[in-house]
Amino acid sequence: MHSEFTLNLLSETGPRCEAFTVIRPAPLEGAVESLQNTTKKKRNCKTGDPRGAESPSTAARRHRGGMSAWGSVLITGCSRGIGLQLVKQLSESSSRPANIIATARNPAGSVALQELSRTCPGVHAVTLDVCSEQSICSAVEEVQFIVGNQGLNCLINNAAVGSSSSINSVTREAMMRAFQVNSVAPLFVTKAFLPLLQTAAARSTGMGVHRAAVVNISSILGSISLNCGDSATFKSYAYGTSKAALNMVSRCLAADLGPVGILCVSLHPGWVKTDMGGPHADLTVEESVSGILSTLASFTEQDHGGFKDYRGQTLPW
């Protein structure tokens, strides 16, 4: 049995990255859950911590840094969902970065984002269409003015589109759109902001968001190892392959940027109750983002070039 639905964007993208209608096998959520369960740890029963129990060494790493070490962070796709929640929770933190740069294709169209930029000092709403070279160049100029000679400490490539598609329903258009937004755009956004990341990296030592980092928001559906056998029931030709390609982009960036001290990772945010994840997902957006921020603050050179989830656990490629 198949059902038709109109796919909404995970976050803001370019004019060719509009919502589109696809045919998917139903149900969608249960198939995603089967992949989540292959790596999910039990929750801590005493605290309800969605990251699960941590080893003492991992806990120590989490408290070693902290968000106060970030001078600046730029997040793409902040009009809603995970991107918007990242901005919200960062802005509310007592150890927040000095500059939180929230980008979206149309920032004025997000009431929540506009409210954050108006009421929270250091939150900057910047127009960025990740599919437009002109828009990227304009955003770089604006961000350069914001961060000055401090450079950019952390770039989170969050903007993406997604779809469920079987061999019968997948289209060339859907494949190209997914690769354009989910794989190609993060590479060229990173390339454009690289001078600012290098400036920040030159001012510090070690590896992590305190110095300079590129975090590509990926997905467990981009894991080739996990999408086999019974776990391959979720058909996502466009989304899954584009996220697998993004993981390769992360590995290539890690090889190129590691020597200058810029950490690069792919990060799976969990199965989240957003427009894309659906109402039956495991995590609220608040739980996912809390885990993401804690994990980002813990990153060191040991995580460089890795594929992690929101709890800091390593995922198989």
Disulfide bonds with the S-S distance in Angstrom:
none
